[in-house]
Amino acid sequence: MKMFSKSVRPIALAASVVFLGGCASFSQDGGFSNVSTLTKERIGKEVQRPNANSPEGAVDTTIRPILAKQLTVDDAVTIALLNNKNLQAAYADLGIAEADLVQAGRLPNPGFSFGRLKRGDEIEIERRLMVPVVSLLTMPIATRIERRRFEQAQLRTAGDVLQIADDTRRAYFSAIAAQETVKYMQQVKLSAEATVDLARKMVEVGNWSRLDLAREQAFYADVTTDLARATQTHVIEREKLTRLMGLSGPQAKFQLPDRLPALPKEVKSGGDIEAQALQNRLDVLMARRELSGLADSLSLTKATRFVNVLDVGYLRNSFSDGGPRETGYEIELLIPLFDFGGARIARAEAMYMQAVNRASALAIDAQSEVRTAYAAYRTSYDVARHYRDEVVPLKKRISDEQMLRYNGMLTSVFTLLADARSQVRSVNASIDALRDFWISDSALQMAQTGRSVEGATMGESKSASATAD
């Protein structure tokens, strides 16, 4: 009875290992619930998991009613998050990270070998089952490492969502500003064309000189050039927005508002923006996850410094002469004769310290970036408000006064035309200032919640190489 229990013990061990290794499985939502929560907390928008089983054209059916009306900035962001193809492709990284996590919770398959040896009339049959014991012992640490990497992948995916939302908002405001500039410059061109016709008639009757006519023709030529450039800028900005929303064909004929949104009555407070950035920025959270993962990787490397290959095998041999079968076990151990693991530990420690310093630098950069973004936000608000409340009304008041004087024959037509040209410049500058404000508002939101280019690069560093091979 004792011999029987000893013989089945390795089999029971192998069966339990296989059972434990099969426990890891994929989540129902692929980690998208966390991504959706992260994005909703920061921009009020949820993301939907791409579903290959969805009926064809489901996204088109969803966005068609939105495109049928005049787009708001929230509408544009909603369409981009649903339909941007680059963002949909980035979601695959989340699936890859989850697959790595599931794989980490599953042991390598046990090895089985079969041999048949013949010596004269005697035949020996050898059977061997090998179980990777080190993988079993280190599986909890490896699983924690991959879980943190999966969490990092979720943060990276949420960062991609925020980046697309920010790019869409910027493109939206730029497209409206370019459209508004084109419409205004078309009116200016009509006015300049009428002025040139008037100048020709004045020259014919001898009230104007040819030099005055040439000046008006030069102004008309400049306006025509400015209108052509504004039209091209409008095409570029609108197409940028179209690409971000993933639209093509008839969908690209969406309608934008005629004017940019008005300035808000009050500006955002900058009292605790640095603390909010350190708490909410995704690149800062990614750096913290990376440090935790590298710490576990360092622990795993130290744990397997001397022994990183240890396999236990069960043997069972039988013979053709009917003699008793041979049973037993076999242990395969890598002997640390030349490599004691010091280089791997030094590499893991260096990578950990590298991540510590990068995380510290990222925190400093995050605070600096949010301060810079807020300063740009306040400056652009003050400039846009100055144009709205002071510059444009003042230019219009001057133009109205000059018109009254011209009607009363108290000033010349040259002064009147010069004031009209000055008013054109101030109106265009006012449109640009209002556009810059809304872009800076989006940039401030991104600086508080998203990630910088440097932060994204750091968060994607491959800490996997710190794990024991």
C-alpha positions, 0 to 999 in steps of 0.5 A, a space after each residue: 500500500 505504501 509503494 502504491 501511494 509513493 508511485 501515484 504521488 508524482 502523478 497527483 502532483 502533475 495533475 494538480 499543477 495542470 489544474 492550477 495552470 488552467 485556472 487563468 482565463 480572459 475577462 468578459 470585457 477585456 479590461 474596457 470597463 476600467 478604460 471607460 471609467 478612466 475616460 469618463 472621469 476625465 472627459 465625461 465620455 465612455 468608450 465602447 469595446 470593439 465587437 467583431 460580432 456587431 452587425 455591419 454598419 452599426 457604427 454608421 447607424 449610430 453616428 448618422 443622426 449626429 451627422 444630420 445636425 449641426 455638430 457640437 464639439 461634444 458630438 465631434 468627440 463622440 464620433 471620433 471615439 466611436 469611429 477613429 480607426 487608429 484608436 480602434 487599432 490601439 485597442 488591440 494592445 489591450 487584448 495583447 496585454 490581457 493575453 500575456 496576463 492569462 498566459 502568466 497564470 498558466 504553466 508551460 505544458 508538462 513534457 512527456 518522453 517515450 523511449 524504446 530500447 532493444 538489447 538482444 531479445 530484451 526490449 526496454 520501454 521508458 516513459 518520462 513525465 517532466 513538470 516545470 517546478 520553478 514555473 509553478 513556484 514563481 507563477 504568483 510573482 509572474 502573474 502580479 507582474 503581468 497584471 500590473 502590465 495589463 493595468 499599464 495597458 489600460 492606462 495607455 489605452 485611456 491615454 490614447 482615448 484622451 489624446 484623440 479627444 484632445 486632437 478632435 477638440 483642437 481640430 474642431 475649433 480650428 475648422 470653425 475659425 478657418 470657416 469663419 475667416 473665409 466667410 468674413 474675407 469673402 465679404 471683405 473681397 466684395 467690399 474691396 471689389 466695389 471700392 475698386 469699381 468706385 475708384 475707376 469711376 472717380 478716376 474717369 471723372 477726374 476726382 481721383 488720381 491713378 495712384 489712388 486707383 492703384 492703391 485700391 487695386 493693390 488692396 483688392 489683390 491682397 484681399 484676393 490672395 488672403 481669401 485664397 490662403 484662408 480657403 486653403 487653411 479651411 480645407 486643411 483644418 476641416 479635413 484634419 477634423 474629418 480624419 480624426 472622426 474617421 469619416 469618408 464619402 457623404 459623411 464628410 459633408 457634416 455641418 459646423 456652426 457659423 461661429 466659435 462658441 462665446 467666451 465663458 463668463 468666468 475662467 477656471 481657477 488655478 489653485 490646485 491644478 498641480 495637485 490635480 495633475 499629479 493625482 489624475 494624469 495617466 502618465 503619472 499613474 503609469 509610472 507608478 504602475 511601472 515602478 511596482 512592476 519593476 520591483 516585482 521583477 527585481 524580486 523574481 530575478 533575485 529569487 531565481 538567481 541560482 536556480 531558474 531551471 528545475 524540472 521534476 519528472 516521473 519515470 516508469 520503465 517496463 521490460 519485455 521479459 516480464 520482469 518487474 517494472 521500474 518506477 521512480 523520479 528524476 530531477 533536472 537542475 541547472 547548475 550555477 557553475 559559471 553564471 551566478 545571476 549577478 549580471 541579471 540582478 544588476 540589470 534589473 536593479 539598474 532598470 528599477 533605478 532608471 524608472 525611479 528617476 524617470 518617474 521623478 522627472 515625470 512628476 516635475 514635468 507634469 507640474 511644469 506643463 500644467 502651470 504652463 498650460 494654465 498660463 496660456 489659458 489665462 493669457 488667451 482668455 484675456 486676449 480674446 476678451 480684450 479683442 471682444 470688449 475693446 479692440 473690435 468695438 473701438 475699431 467699429 466706433 472709429 469706422 462709424 465716426 469716420 462715416 459720419 464725418 465723410 457724409 458731412 464732408 469733414 474727412 476724405 474717402 482715403 481716411 475712411 478706406 484706411 479705417 476699413 482696412 484696419 477693421 479687417 485686421 482686428 476682426 481676423 485677429 479677434 477670430 484667431 484669439 477666440 480660437 486660441 482660447 478654446 484650444 488652450 482650454 483643451 490643452 489645459 484639460 489634457 495637461 491635468 488629466 492626460 499625458 505628455 509625449 515624454 510621459 507616454 514614451 516613459 510609460 511604454 518602456 519595456 519592463 518585461 526584460 527585467 523578468 528572469 528569462 
